[in-house]
Amino acid sequence: MGADFSNATLNEAVFTGAIANSAVFTGARLQDTIFAATELELADFENAYFFNTNFTQAYLVHSRLNLQHAAGAVFCATVMFDATENNRDC
């Protein structure tokens, strides 16, 4: 909880099933990273870059997620920051 990955390069990292509430990914580069079924409540992804990042069944309620840099991010059964479910890529 509260891990700081600010400005980290997390290529092909696997967080599947992790509980990473309040984690900080500010400015991180997330390429081919997997957050499937990961709990990320209150996580901070401001200015993070997503390239083929998988958020299938992730829980992102109250997280700061700027999708401006989200090329190829996958959302399927993903609970978004506003508590709505995103099934865009199912």
C-alpha positions in Angstrom: 0.0 0.0 0.0 1.4 3.4 -1.0 4.3 2.0 -3.0 6.0 4.7 -5.0 6.8 3.9 -8.7 7.2 7.6 -9.7 9.0 7.9 -13.0 9.7 4.2 -13.1 10.0 2.2 -16.3 7.8 -0.9 -15.8 8.0 -2.7 -19.1 6.3 -6.1 -19.0 5.7 -5.8 -15.2 3.0 -8.1 -13.8 0.8 -6.8 -11.0 -2.0 -9.4 -11.5 -4.0 -9.8 -8.3 -2.0 -7.3 -6.4 -3.4 -4.9 -3.8 -1.7 -1.6 -4.7 -4.0 0.9 -3.1 -2.6 4.5 -2.9 0.4 3.4 -5.1 2.0 6.3 -7.0 2.8 5.8 -10.7 3.3 9.5 -11.5 5.3 9.9 -14.7 5.9 6.1 -15.0 6.2 4.4 -18.4 4.0 1.3 -18.4 4.6 -0.8 -21.5 3.0 -4.2 -21.8 2.3 -4.0 -18.1 -0.5 -6.1 -16.6 -2.8 -4.9 -13.9 -5.4 -7.6 -14.4 -7.6 -8.1 -11.3 -5.5 -5.6 -9.4 -6.9 -3.3 -6.7 -5.6 0.2 -7.3 -8.0 2.4 -5.3 -6.6 5.9 -4.8 -3.6 5.1 -7.1 -2.0 8.1 -8.8 -1.2 7.6 -12.5 -0.9 11.3 -13.4 1.3 11.9 -16.4 2.0 8.1 -16.7 2.4 6.7 -20.2 0.5 3.5 -21.1 1.5 1.3 -24.0 -0.5 -1.9 -24.3 -1.2 -1.8 -20.6 -3.9 -4.3 -19.5 -6.4 -3.2 -16.8 -8.8 -6.1 -17.3 -10.9 -6.4 -14.1 -8.8 -3.8 -12.3 -10.4 -1.7 -9.5 -9.5 2.0 -10.0 -12.0 3.8 -7.9 -10.8 7.2 -6.7 -7.6 6.9 -8.7 -6.1 9.7 -10.7 -5.9 8.3 -14.2 -5.2 10.6 -17.2 -5.9 8.7 -20.4 -4.2 11.3 -22.6 -1.2 9.0 -22.8 -3.0 5.7 -23.0 -2.1 4.2 -26.4 -3.4 0.7 -26.4 -4.6 0.5 -22.8 -7.1 -2.4 -22.4 -10.2 -1.9 -20.3 -12.6 -4.9 -19.8 -14.8 -5.2 -16.7 -12.6 -2.4 -15.3 -14.1 -0.4 -12.4 -12.9 3.1 -13.3 -12.1 6.1 -11.1 -15.7 7.3 -11.0 -17.0 3.8 -10.0 -18.4 3.1 -13.5 -17.5 -0.1 -15.3 -15.6 0.2 -18.5 -16.1 -2.7 -21.0 -14.5 -1.0 -24.0 -12.2 -3.9 -24.9 -14.2 -6.9 -23.9 
